[in-house]
Amino acid sequence: MRENMFRGDYSYEYPDEQFIRYFSHIVRNNKIQTVLDLACGGGRHSLVMLENNLDVYGVDLEAGIKTVQERLGKSDFRTKLSNFKIGSLYNIPFEDKRFDLVVCWRAFHYGKKEDILKTLSEIKRVIKKNGIILMAVRSVESTDYTYNTQKELANELGTIIFADRPPIHFFEKNELRTLLLTNKFSIDVLEEYGFTDTGNGIKTRHQWIVVSGKLL
Ligand SMILES: C[S@@+](CC[C@H](N)C(=O)[O-])C[C@H]1O[C@@H](n2cnc3c(N)ncnc32)[C@H](O)[C@@H]1O
């Protein structure tokens, strides 16, 4: 897959309220110290987690890490900049069993199904036993899936191949559940939420919020 085709949105300044809701619950009820913000974008959630005194590490493509450097560079957390590395969902530049929590907010769905299997196996590698994953993952309910006429190009149910950016795999609930369970993760939360980024209030972007624990 051509990862450099990605035109990321690194400009999000404020954390997603759903992220805050689940993150707060997780840190209140579990012993979390070391966190990976996988595909951290401009680092909006990394900053929140740093403010919570966690050891936060991040991975994103070059443009994302550049934005993190600009943003964190101006904050009290500038000494943590070396924790943020250019890397890939499919090849995470950290050692095995390192993290208590892996956050992958609005990024797990990048690629065809075979790419996403790599992402999951990388998360499984870097997370500790009993570690937790918190993700927001695109759902087949999204209008940009429902109304997309290019579905057949991918030859894979749920995946859309775009002309100018990497594929996205839109998940059905059961598909995501089965993927996690067969990879020995528990399902603690699997809820749908919709939001708009069109400014007209119509919820077009449906995602699955997942909280999942590594069992083995
Ligand atoms: C929708 S943004 C979400 C960013 C961040 N998690 C947030 O919530 O603000 C998706 C992010 O995934 C990153 N991304 C896309 N493909 C990637 C890949 N193959 N490896 C690493 N990061 C990737 C993009 O650069 C972008 O920062």
The ligand as an SDF file (V2000), in Angstrom:
LIG
                    3D

 27 29  0  0  0  0  0  0  0  0999 V2000
   -7.9480   10.8090   11.0860 C   0  0  0  0  0  0  0  0  0  0  0  0
   -6.2590   11.0420   11.5640 S   0  0  0  0  0  0  0  0  0  0  0  0
   -6.3740   10.7140   13.3280 C   0  0  0  0  0  0  0  0  0  0  0  0
   -5.1800   11.2570   14.0580 C   0  0  0  0  0  0  0  0  0  0  0  0
   -5.2410   11.1330   15.5830 C   0  0  0  0  0  0  0  0  0  0  0  0
   -5.3320    9.7530   16.0260 N   0  0  0  0  0  0  0  0  0  0  0  0
   -6.3720   11.9700   16.1400 C   0  0  0  0  0  0  0  0  0  0  0  0
   -7.3810   11.4050   16.5700 O   0  0  0  0  0  0  0  0  0  0  0  0
   -6.2320   13.1980   16.0980 O   0  0  0  0  0  0  0  0  0  0  0  0
   -5.4740    9.5460   10.9550 C   0  0  0  0  0  0  0  0  0  0  0  0
   -3.9720    9.5020   11.2080 C   0  0  0  0  0  0  0  0  0  0  0  0
   -3.4780    8.2430   10.7470 O   0  0  0  0  0  0  0  0  0  0  0  0
   -2.1730    8.4530   10.2130 C   0  0  0  0  0  0  0  0  0  0  0  0
   -1.8560    7.3460    9.3210 N   0  0  0  0  0  0  0  0  0  0  0  0
   -2.4710    6.9820    8.1740 C   0  0  0  0  0  0  0  0  0  0  0  0
   -1.8880    5.9130    7.6410 N   0  0  0  0  0  0  0  0  0  0  0  0
   -0.8710    5.5750    8.4760 C   0  0  0  0  0  0  0  0  0  0  0  0
    0.1030    4.5560    8.4680 C   0  0  0  0  0  0  0  0  0  0  0  0
    0.1380    3.6540    7.5050 N   0  0  0  0  0  0  0  0  0  0  0  0
    0.9950    4.5080    9.4740 N   0  0  0  0  0  0  0  0  0  0  0  0
    0.9610    5.4330   10.4830 C   0  0  0  0  0  0  0  0  0  0  0  0
    0.0530    6.4270   10.5490 N   0  0  0  0  0  0  0  0  0  0  0  0
   -0.8520    6.4960    9.5520 C   0  0  0  0  0  0  0  0  0  0  0  0
   -2.3050    9.7860    9.5010 C   0  0  0  0  0  0  0  0  0  0  0  0
   -1.0500   10.3670    9.2300 O   0  0  0  0  0  0  0  0  0  0  0  0
   -3.1680   10.5660   10.4780 C   0  0  0  0  0  0  0  0  0  0  0  0
   -2.3890   11.2600   11.3990 O   0  0  0  0  0  0  0  0  0  0  0  0
  1  2  1  0
  2  3  1  0
  2 10  1  0
  3  4  1  0
  4  5  1  0
  5  6  1  0
  5  7  1  0
  7  8  2  0
  7  9  1  0
 10 11  1  0
 11 12  1  0
 11 26  1  0
 12 13  1  0
 13 14  1  0
 13 24  1  0
 14 15  1  0
 14 23  1  0
 15 16  2  0
 16 17  1  0
 17 18  1  0
 17 23  2  0
 18 19  1  0
 18 20  2  0
 20 21  1  0
 21 22  2  0
 22 23  1  0
 24 25  1  0
 24 26  1  0
 26 27  1  0
M  CHG  2   2   1   9  -1
M  END
$$$$
